[in-house]
Amino acid sequence: MLDRNKIEKEVIGMGANPSLTGFRLLPDTLNAIDKEIQNGNIKITCIYNDVGKINNCTGTSVERNLRHFFEHLRRKPNGVEIIGEKPTNKEALFLLYYKFKGESKNEED
């Protein structure tokens, strides 16, 4: 499981706005991806629905809020370096997932 506080601290360092709903949804989404990867089943719409259930909203609103969050992050100099110019939600999520998963493994070693 990825550390929520570490994810939030890192994305704030990238210039993320903590008042955006996508900021709150990001750690839950990355942890849902981690769980699905371990289960061998990676369907992004199912992940959005799972995160929606946790946060009392729909999978569609999770997707929309994350898209808005990534659009905001892309406007920041550090954000473009991490997630690229115009990634899809899925691409941005997996880039961030592997970034945080790699850092998590390095700390365990």
N, C-alpha and C positions, 0 to 999 in steps of 0.2 A: 504494500500500500504506500502510495506517495504521500509525503508530508504536506498537508494543506497550508500551514504557515510558511513553509519554504517556497511553495509555488506562488503564494500571494506576494511574498517579499520580492521574489525574482521578477514577477510581472510588473510590480510597482517600479522596480528598478529599470524596466524596459520603457517606462512611461505610461503604464496602464492607469486608467481612471478607476479607483476602487468603488466609486458610486454607481458604476454600470452593473446591471444585473448579470451580464456575462462574466464579470469578474468573480462574482459569487458562485456561478455555475461551473467555472473552469476546473477547479480542483475535483469536484464530484465527477465531472465528465472524464477527466484524465484517469481517475481511479476506476471508473466504469470500464474504460478502455483496457486498463491493466487486468481487470477481472475477466473481460471477454477474451483477451489474448491468451490468458492462462487456460480458459475453457476451449480455445480453438475456434471461437465463433465471433467474427468481427463484422457486425452489421450496424452501421452508424445510426440508422433510424431506430433500431432497438436500444442502442445506447442512449439516444436522446429521450426515448420513452422511459427508460429506467431512471435517468437523471430527473426527468419531469416528475415521476412518482415520488422521488426523494424530496423534491423541492416544491411539491404541491402545484405543479403547472403541467402543461402539455408538452409532448415531445417537439411539437412545432414551435412553441414559444422558446424552448431551449435552443433549438437551431437558430431561430431569428436573433435571440439575445447574444449568442456566441458570434454570429455573423457581424452584428453591430459592434461587439467588443473587438473583433479582429480588424474591422475597418478603422476603428479608433486607434488601435495599436499600430496599424500600418502607417498612420500619419506621423508616428514618432520615429526619430532616427534609429534608435535601438531596436524598435519593433520590426522594421524592414529587414534589418540584419538577421533576425531570428526567423521570421515567418515568410520573408520574401515579399515581392511586389503585389501579387494578386492571387494568393492561394485560395483554394476552396476551404470550407470549414474543415473537412476531413483531413486535408493536407496540413493545415495549420495545427490541428489537434494532434496529429501523429508526430509532427516535427517537435512540438512542445512535449509530448509524451516521452519521446525517445531522449530528448534533452534532459528532462527531469529524471527519467529512469536511469540514464547513464550516470548522472550525478549521484543518485541514490545508491547505485552499485559501488561507485568509487568510495563513498563514505563507509560502506560496509566492509570493504577490503582492508 
